[in-house]
Amino acid sequence: MGAGKSTLLALIKQHLSHVNVVTEPVDCWHHSTHGKSLLGQFYEDQNRWSYTMEKFTLITRVREYLKEQHKNSSPTIMERSIYSGYYCFAKNGYLQGNMTKAEWKAYNLWFEFLVKDTCKKPRGFIYLYTTPEVCFKRMHKRKRVGEEEVPLKYLQELHTAHEQFLIEKKEILSDLISIPVLKLNVCKDFADNSIAIKSLMDEISSFLLMHSQNPQTARNYLSSTTP
């Protein structure tokens, strides 16, 4: 949250036109009920809404994932992984006491049912690294509806969870341990920095090429599209 995912994906669309970009289904999370969105209610009272929110986001993410998986087209980058949803957001909610043991067990059953034997493993993870303090400043600057309730402490918890998942690979599925991670340091704003943009695009292009299902096709694409 606030790391720069939306900005980076917009740049990928612009500079790496062969890459299929799938954004998070945030709009459906903002659907208003009695004047408040589910996301807004979650930020106001995580203890009440954590299980509901995490189950709903899991379902919507898996739905988008399967839609893209069945297309079997060009290289695809999805805005947030179904696995970070589990290991970072949902697990953090449970560890912070915002889900009961019964709710966490139910969530795990949903996760296994929807993901384990249905979703193909990703070929790689792209980790946008920032500090919680930078994310906090960016979130307050953009003033996205609902996020005004997000405390710095929550971002610090999520930062720790992402480090444990993607860098330390702590307590994750054995199938995920070998999946490569491209860590991009985006603590400094990059949206209007042409040098930083080129560097990011080059790193992403190389990562896609290295882990492409069809290296020759990817090589042809990248040679003609990389700025």
N, C-alpha and C positions, 0 to 999 in steps of 0.2 A: 504494500500500500504506500503510494507516494514515491516509489523507487524510479518511476519513469517508464513503466511498461507500455502505456498507451502512446507516449511520445516515440519510443523506440519502434513500436510496431508500425506507426505511421511512416517512419523513415525507411523501414524495411520495404513497405509497399512501394515507396517512391524509388528506392535505389536497387532493390532486388526484386524486380517485377515477376520473376519466375516462381517466387516463394508465395505459397498460399497462407495468408494470415487470418487467423480466427480469433476474434475478440471475445472477452468474457460476456456472458449473457446478463449483464448488470441491470438492464432495463426491467427484466421480469422480477428482479429482487426489489426494485423500487415501487412495485405495484402497490398502490395505496389501499389500505383497509381502515375504515373509520378515521381517515385523515392522516394516517401514518403508514409508511412503507414497512415491510418486514425488516429490511436492513436498518431503518431508523429505529425501530422498536428493539432490534437486537443490540444496537449500540447503547441504547438507553437502559436496558435491563438484560444483560447477558445471561444472568442466572435463569430467567424465565424463558428466553427465546433461543438459547444456544443450540439445543437439540433440533428445534424446528428449523432454524436457519441453516445449520450445517447439513441436515438431511435434504433440505430443499436445494441448496447449492450443489450438493453431490449429484442429485438427480439431473439438474439442468446441465451440469458440466459433462456428465456421462452421455447425456442425450446429444450434445454437440460433438463429443469425441467420437461416438459411434457413427454419426452422420459423416464426419470427415474420413473415418476409417474405411467406410464402405465405398467412398469415392476412389480411393487408391490412385490419386492423381499426383500432382507435383509436390515437392517438399512442403510440409505444413508446419507452421509454428502456431501453437495455441497460447493464448495470453496467460492462462494459469493452469498448471497441471492438476489432474484429479488426485495425484499423489501428494502434492503440497497442500491441497484441501484437507486431506486426511492427516498427514504428519505434522502440519503446522497449525492450521486453524481449528480443526475438530479436536485433535489430541490436546492442544493447548487449552481448549474450553473444558475438557475433562480434567486435566491436571490442575487447573485453577479453581475447580469446584463448581463450574457452571453447568456440568452435566452430572447426573447421578450415575452410579454403577450400572443400573438397569438401562438408562438412556445410552450410555457408552456401548454396552453390549448390543443393544438394538441397532445402533449406528454401524457397528462392526459387521453385523449380519447383513445390513443393507449394502455396505461397501463390498463385502465378499460376493454377494449375489450380483451386484451391478458391474463389478470391475474384474474380479479374479479370473473368471473363465470367459470373459466377454471382450474386454479391451486388450488390444495388442500392446505390448511394452513399447514405450517411446524409445527412439534411437539416441536421444540425448536430452539433457536439461540445460537451459540457459539461465544462469543465476545472475540477476541484477543486484549487485552488492551495494548497499548504502548503509549509513548508520541510522538508527531509529530517530535521532535528532534531525537529520536532514529530511527524512520522510515526513516527520511531524511538521516541519516548516513548509514543505511543499504542499502538504494536504491543507494547511490553513491558508496558504496563498491561493490555491485553486478553488477553495470554498465549495466543494461538491456537496450536494444535499445529503444530509444524514451523517456526514463525517465530522461535523462540528462537535459531536459527542465523544469522539475517539480520544482517549487519554494517551500520553506518552508511554505510560507503563505497559499498555496493551501492545504498542509497537515494539517495545523492548522484548516482550515475551515472544512475539512473532519472529523477531530477529534471531533470538536464541534458537527457536524451533527450526528456522531455515538453515542455520549453521549446522545443527545436529543432523538434519535430514540430508543436505546436499554436500557438505564438506566432511563432517565426521562420519556420516552414514551410520548413525547410531540407531540401533533397534529398528531397522527397516527390513522389508522383505528381501530375502536372499537374491531374488531375481533382479532387484534394483541396484544392488551393490556395484555391479560391473558397468552400469550405464554411465557413460562419460558426462562430465559437467563442465560447461564453459562458464567461468566466473568473470563477469565484466564489472569493473569498478566504475560506478556512475555517481559517485558522491558529488562530483562537480557537474553543474548543468551542461548539457551537451546539445540541446535543441538548436542553438544558433551558432554552434562552433563547427565550422566545416572540417577542420583538422580532426577533431574528436569524432565527428560523424563518419569520416572516411576510415578511421582506425576501427571503430565499432563494426562497420559494414565488412571490412576486411577480415576481422576476427570471426564474425558470424559466417561469412562465406567459406572460410577455411574449415570451420567446424562442420558446416553442412556437407562440404565436399568429402571430408575425412570419414564421416559417418553416414554417407548417403547409401541408400539401397542399390542405386545404380550409379556408381562413381563416374562412368564415362559420360552419361547423360548430364549429371551434375556439373562435370568439368566443362562440357560444352555450353551449358547455361551460364555458368559463372564467368567464363572467359568473355562472354558477350554482354553481360549485364553489370558486373562489378564496376563501381565508379573509379 
